[in-house]
């Protein structure tokens, strides 16, 4: 299945993030997998995502391993700009879903594991405590887009989590260039 869209929204009733991921099946119909991400899971997941991004830089560009954090920050900025310019953040999430391989009810993610290989998409496997989970392969751009969606949803949730990208310094109010 080919990744089609990702949506991350905050549910105040559940105090969780709902991550909807749609895929185009071989018959071109849309399939969707829904997962809940708790505050605790996001807090644990974020550093693992950052670590995976940095390790992927080391695998893909061994000579740049010493600057992996800075490269991740630059890649994030470039990826988000690319997504914005393409208009992908503005596309509404398609709701014409034809199948729910794991059921219509979202699964509650308890574990996340990553698989990294040189010059390959980063693979993230999300699983509940019991039952099947799912694995998704992210290109660098799509994973940075997912990070941006996650950051926006966490901000909406007012969970007070620090989801910063490495190598990206926030400008200080007292700083000035002369």
Secondary structure, 3 states (H helix, E strand, C coil): CEEEEEEEEEECCCCEEEEEEEEECCCCCEEEEEEEECHHHHHHHHHHHHHHHHHHHHHHCHHHHHHHHHHHHHHHHHHHHHHHHHCHHHCCCCCCEEECCCCCCCEECCEEEEECCCCCCEEEEEECCCCCCEEEEECHHHHHHHHHHHHHHHHHHCCCCCCCCCCCCCCCCCCCCC
